[in-house]
């Protein structure tokens, strides 16, 4: 941008405050929905955690690939 070009005006302080409040509220509602209305089920967690602990103790030569199947409504 050259010095002769005008920069766009910055939104007013009330606009920025309202925008931040709405974004925060949207995030809070989304988080409440995801954590409050969903039930997470994990099968084989003890075996998986044991595998991770074993890999930490050694120097892994290969990466670890996990698979997650999910149902969403």
QUIKAJO-V205015 format. One record per backbone hydrogen bond with DSSP energy under -0.5 kcal/mol. CO is the residue of the C=O (numbers start at 1). NH is the residue of the N-H. E is the energy in kcal/mol with one decimal. If there is no record, write none. Layout:
((CO/NH/E) (CO/NH/E))
This chain:
((2/5/-0.9) (12/16/-2.3) (13/17/-2.6) (14/18/-2.7) (15/19/-2.5) (16/20/-2.4) (17/21/-2.3) (18/22/-2.5) (19/23/-2.4) (20/24/-2.3) (21/25/-2.6) (22/26/-2.6) (23/27/-2.3) (24/28/-2.4) (25/29/-2.6) (26/30/-2.3) (27/31/-2.5) (28/32/-2.5) (29/33/-2.4) (30/34/-2.7) (31/35/-2.7) (32/36/-2.5) (33/37/-1.8) (38/40/-0.5) (44/48/-2.1) (45/49/-2.8) (46/50/-2.1) (47/51/-2.1) (48/52/-2.3) (49/53/-2.4) (50/54/-2.3) (51/55/-2.2) (52/56/-2.0) (53/57/-1.6) (54/58/-1.3) (58/60/-0.8) (63/65/-0.5) (67/69/-0.5))
